[in-house]
Amino acid sequence: MSVRSYATSQYSGDRRDRHAVEMAAVIESFRTTLRVLGRCVAEIGTPYCIDFEQQLLGLVKRLSNNLSAEETGKIAAEADAFIEEWGRRIAEESRAKTADIKSLLLALAYTAQATGNHDHVWTTQLEDLTKSLASAAALDDISQIKASLAGNIAQLKSSAGQMNRESEEIVQQLKQQISIYEERLELAEAIGFRDSLTGLANRRRIEQQIERSVQRGETFCLVMLDINRFKPVNDEFGHNAGDNLLRQFSKKLEASTSAGNLLGRWGGDEFIVVLVGSMSASHSYIERVKKTVFGKYRVTIEENSFGIDLHVDASIGVAEWSSGETMDQLVARADANMYEGKTSNRKSR
């Protein structure tokens, strides 16, 4: 090889290496942006915002340094679609909340106006009665005074009765209006604590229950489950298939979880049970789950189309709360135990 050919080859190699380094830096920057965006949105606390973070983290997992520019562009397009849909949903929720608050303010304004109008009517009637009584006091004839007072007293009783009836009607109208908005607020709170995909309690609700149990000093355990080999289902068959599997798994898990224990979706393919009792109770629960929840699932690939049979199980981590332990410390222990079990399962295969 000539010196010129060698130099040209060396230059081309350096340029490829530089391009690879630049591409890796771009992809890492893209990963960081998606993580930060997802974390900021999840802090809003609604189920949809938490799901949005999980969607972005799913894209982060798919980004690797050896992806081509075309593959990276496809992932960027998916991220754009997620962000656009999230923005649309947030705007709709904001408009709905604004409309509810506006309606409530209008109802209160109407009630205040109605009360003010009636107060004016009642004040006028009382002024008229006072003038009549003053005129009666100026009369010399006792019989005329009696007749005047009797008429005024009858009118006063009638006015008082009318005032009571109208007051009760206004109060009743206000109570009914407030009752409607109380129901709406209760419904909104229930929705705010529910996972939109599975219908289970969401992360916010689980954290609330853990904090409550810690404050009360109750004996309880956290059972954390992470579905094994879930990512390949999404990668090979699409997110609809993954969602279908999550819904089926959550229904079976819910049927195996007795009343008094809180089951929820922690995020992605992770579930948590706040289980009343000690470790012995959690061991019995885990054995029941392995028998009734783990096993064969028929997962739909496309709507109104074919499906595929999969064997589904999960890695499980358990931690019993110790006095003085915070929620974060307890969750970290359960999470560490779960991933220890997941690592053991991988080594055994």
C-alpha positions in Angstrom: 0.0 0.0 0.0 1.3 3.4 -1.0 1.8 6.2 1.6 -1.0 8.1 0.1 -3.4 5.1 0.2 -2.5 4.4 3.8 -3.1 8.1 4.8 -6.4 8.1 3.0 -7.5 4.9 4.8 -6.3 6.2 8.1 -8.3 9.4 7.6 -11.5 7.5 6.7 -11.1 5.3 9.8 -10.6 8.3 12.1 -13.7 10.0 10.5 -15.8 6.9 11.2 -14.6 6.7 14.7 -15.4 10.4 15.2 -18.8 9.9 13.7 -19.5 6.9 16.1 -18.4 9.0 19.1 -20.6 11.9 18.0 -23.6 9.5 17.4 -23.1 7.9 20.9 -23.1 11.4 22.5 -26.3 12.3 20.6 -28.1 9.1 21.7 -27.0 9.6 25.4 -28.3 13.1 25.3 -31.6 11.8 23.9 -31.7 9.2 26.7 -31.1 11.9 29.4 -33.8 14.2 27.9 -36.4 11.4 27.9 -35.6 10.4 31.5 -35.8 14.0 32.8 -39.0 14.7 30.9 -40.6 11.5 32.2 -39.6 12.2 35.8 -40.9 15.8 35.7 -44.3 14.7 34.2 -44.6 11.8 36.7 -44.4 14.3 39.6 -47.8 15.6 38.6 -49.0 12.4 40.2 -51.9 11.4 37.9 -52.1 7.8 36.6 -51.7 9.0 33.0 -48.6 11.0 33.8 -47.0 8.0 35.6 -47.8 5.8 32.6 -46.3 8.5 30.3 -43.0 8.2 32.3 -43.0 4.4 31.8 -43.6 4.8 28.1 -40.6 7.2 27.8 -38.4 4.8 30.0 -39.4 2.0 27.5 -38.0 4.1 24.7 -34.8 4.8 26.7 -34.2 1.0 27.1 -34.5 0.6 23.3 -31.9 3.3 22.6 -28.4 1.8 22.2 -25.2 3.2 20.7 -25.2 0.7 17.8 -28.6 1.9 16.4 -28.6 3.4 12.9 -29.7 6.9 12.3 -33.0 5.5 10.8 -33.7 3.4 13.9 -33.0 6.3 16.2 -35.3 8.5 14.1 -38.2 6.0 14.5 -37.8 6.1 18.3 -37.7 9.9 18.2 -41.0 9.8 16.2 -42.6 7.6 18.8 -41.4 10.0 21.5 -43.0 12.9 19.6 -46.3 11.0 19.4 -46.3 10.2 23.2 -45.5 13.8 24.0 -48.2 15.1 21.7 -50.8 12.8 23.1 -49.9 13.6 26.7 -50.2 17.3 25.9 -53.6 16.8 24.4 -54.8 14.8 27.4 -53.5 17.3 29.9 -55.2 20.2 28.0 -58.6 18.3 28.0 -58.3 17.6 31.8 -57.5 21.2 32.5 -60.5 22.4 30.5 -62.8 20.0 32.3 -61.6 21.1 35.7 -61.9 24.8 34.7 -65.5 24.2 33.6 -66.4 22.5 36.9 -65.0 25.3 39.0 -66.8 27.9 36.8 -70.1 26.1 37.3 -69.6 26.0 41.1 -68.8 29.7 41.3 -71.9 30.5 39.2 -74.0 28.4 41.5 -72.7 30.2 44.6 -73.1 33.6 42.9 -76.7 32.8 42.1 -77.4 31.7 45.7 -75.8 34.9 47.1 -77.9 37.0 44.7 -81.1 35.2 45.6 -80.4 35.6 49.3 -79.7 39.3 48.8 -82.9 39.9 46.9 -85.0 38.1 49.6 -83.2 40.1 52.4 -84.2 43.3 50.6 -87.9 42.1 50.4 -87.9 41.1 54.1 -86.4 44.5 55.1 -89.0 46.4 53.2 -91.8 44.4 54.8 -90.5 45.0 58.3 -90.2 48.7 57.7 -93.9 48.8 56.6 -94.9 46.9 59.7 -92.9 49.3 61.9 -94.7 52.3 60.3 -98.1 50.6 60.9 -97.3 50.0 64.5 -96.2 53.6 65.0 -99.5 54.7 63.5 -101.4 52.4 65.8 -99.6 53.8 68.8 -100.9 57.3 67.9 -104.6 56.2 67.9 -106.7 57.2 70.9 -109.4 54.6 70.5 -108.4 51.3 72.3 -110.6 49.3 70.0 -108.9 50.7 67.0 -105.4 50.1 68.5 -106.4 46.4 69.1 -107.7 46.0 65.6 -104.5 47.6 64.1 -102.2 45.4 66.3 -104.1 42.2 65.4 -103.7 43.0 61.7 -100.1 43.8 62.1 -99.4 40.6 64.1 -101.2 38.5 61.5 -99.1 40.1 58.8 -95.9 39.7 60.8 -96.6 35.9 61.3 -97.3 35.5 57.6 -94.1 37.3 56.7 -92.1 35.3 59.2 -93.5 32.0 57.8 -92.7 33.1 54.2 -89.2 34.1 55.2 -88.6 30.7 56.8 -90.0 28.8 53.7 -87.9 30.8 51.3 -84.8 30.5 53.5 -85.3 26.7 53.6 -85.7 26.6 49.8 -82.5 28.5 49.2 -80.5 26.4 51.7 -81.9 23.2 50.1 -80.9 24.4 46.6 -77.4 25.2 47.8 -77.2 21.8 49.6 -78.2 20.0 46.4 -75.7 21.9 44.3 -72.9 21.3 46.8 -73.9 17.6 46.9 -73.4 17.3 43.2 -69.9 18.8 43.4 -69.0 16.6 46.3 -69.9 13.6 44.2 -67.8 14.9 41.4 -64.8 15.6 43.7 -65.1 12.0 45.2 -65.2 10.6 41.7 -62.2 12.7 40.6 -60.3 11.5 43.7 -61.2 7.9 43.0 -59.9 8.3 39.4 -56.8 10.0 40.7 -55.9 6.9 42.7 -56.7 4.4 40.0 -54.3 3.0 37.3 -55.9 3.8 34.0 -54.7 0.6 32.2 -55.4 -2.1 34.8 -58.0 -0.4 37.1 -55.9 -1.2 40.1 -54.7 1.3 42.7 -51.9 3.4 41.3 -48.5 4.3 42.7 -49.9 7.4 44.5 -52.6 5.4 46.3 -50.1 2.7 47.3 -47.7 5.3 48.8 -50.6 6.8 50.7 -51.5 3.4 52.2 -47.8 2.6 53.1 -47.4 5.9 54.8 -50.7 5.4 56.7 -49.6 1.9 57.9 -46.2 3.3 59.0 -47.8 6.1 61.0 -50.1 3.7 62.7 -47.3 1.3 63.5 -49.2 -1.7 61.9 -47.6 -5.0 61.1 -47.5 -5.3 57.4 -45.4 -6.5 54.4 -44.7 -5.3 50.9 -44.9 -7.9 48.2 -43.4 -6.7 45.0 -43.8 -8.6 41.7 -42.1 -7.9 38.4 -43.3 -9.9 35.3 -40.4 -11.9 33.8 -39.6 -11.5 30.1 -42.1 -8.8 29.6 -40.0 -6.5 27.4 -39.7 -9.1 24.6 -43.5 -9.2 24.5 -43.6 -5.5 23.8 -40.6 -5.7 21.4 -41.9 -8.6 19.3 -45.6 -8.2 19.4 -46.2 -4.5 20.1 -47.5 -2.5 23.0 -51.1 -3.5 22.5 -50.0 -7.1 23.3 -48.1 -5.9 26.3 -51.1 -4.0 27.6 -53.3 -7.0 27.0 -51.0 -9.2 29.1 -50.8 -6.6 31.9 -54.6 -6.4 32.1 -55.0 -10.2 32.3 -52.2 -10.6 34.9 -53.7 -7.8 37.1 -57.2 -9.4 37.0 -55.8 -12.8 38.1 -53.7 -11.1 40.8 -56.6 -9.2 42.1 -58.7 -12.3 42.3 -56.0 -13.9 44.4 -55.7 -10.9 46.8 -58.1 -11.0 49.7 -60.0 -8.0 51.0 -58.1 -5.8 53.4 -54.9 -6.0 51.4 -54.2 -3.3 48.8 -53.0 -4.4 45.4 -51.7 -1.8 42.9 -49.6 -1.2 39.8 -46.3 0.3 40.8 -45.3 1.2 37.3 -44.6 -0.6 34.0 -44.8 -4.4 34.6 -44.3 -4.1 38.4 -47.0 -4.6 41.0 -47.1 -4.1 44.8 -49.3 -5.6 47.5 -49.5 -3.9 50.9 -50.2 -7.1 52.9 -51.6 -7.0 56.4 -49.6 -9.4 58.7 -46.1 -10.7 59.1 -43.8 -12.7 56.8 -45.7 -15.9 57.4 -48.8 -14.3 55.9 -46.8 -13.1 52.8 -45.4 -16.6 52.2 -48.9 -18.1 52.1 -50.0 -15.3 49.7 -47.0 -15.9 47.4 -47.7 -19.6 47.2 -51.3 -18.9 46.3 -50.2 -16.4 43.6 -47.8 -19.0 42.1 -50.6 -21.5 41.8 -53.4 -19.2 40.6 -51.7 -16.4 38.7 -48.6 -17.9 37.1 -49.1 -20.0 34.1 -50.4 -20.0 30.5 -51.8 -16.8 29.1 -53.5 -16.2 25.7 -52.3 -12.8 24.6 -54.0 -11.0 21.7 -51.6 -9.6 19.2 -53.9 -7.4 17.3 -57.5 -6.4 17.9 -59.9 -8.9 16.3 -57.0 -10.9 15.1 -54.8 -13.8 16.3 -53.1 -14.4 19.6 -50.2 -16.3 21.1 -49.9 -18.6 24.1 -47.2 -17.5 26.6 -46.1 -18.9 30.0 -46.1 -15.9 32.4 -44.5 -15.7 35.9 -42.9 -13.0 37.9 -39.9 -12.4 40.2 -41.1 -11.6 43.8 -39.5 -9.6 46.6 -40.9 -9.4 50.1 -40.0 -7.1 53.0 -41.7 -6.8 56.4 -41.9 -3.3 57.9 -39.6 -2.7 60.8 -40.3 0.0 63.5 -38.6 3.2 62.6 -38.2 2.3 58.9 -39.4 4.9 56.3 -41.5 4.0 53.3 -38.6 4.6 50.9 -36.3 2.2 52.9 -39.0 -0.5 53.0 -39.7 -0.2 49.2 -35.9 -0.3 48.5 -35.6 -3.6 50.5 -38.6 -5.2 48.7 -37.2 -4.0 45.4 -33.7 -5.4 46.2 -35.1 -8.8 47.2 -37.2 -8.9 44.0 -34.2 -8.2 41.7 -32.1 -10.7 43.6 -34.8 -13.3 42.8 -34.8 -12.1 39.1 -31.0 -12.5 38.9 -31.3 -16.0 40.3 -34.0 -17.0 37.8 -31.8 -15.8 34.9 -28.8 -17.8 36.1 -30.9 -20.9 36.5 -32.1 -20.8 32.9 
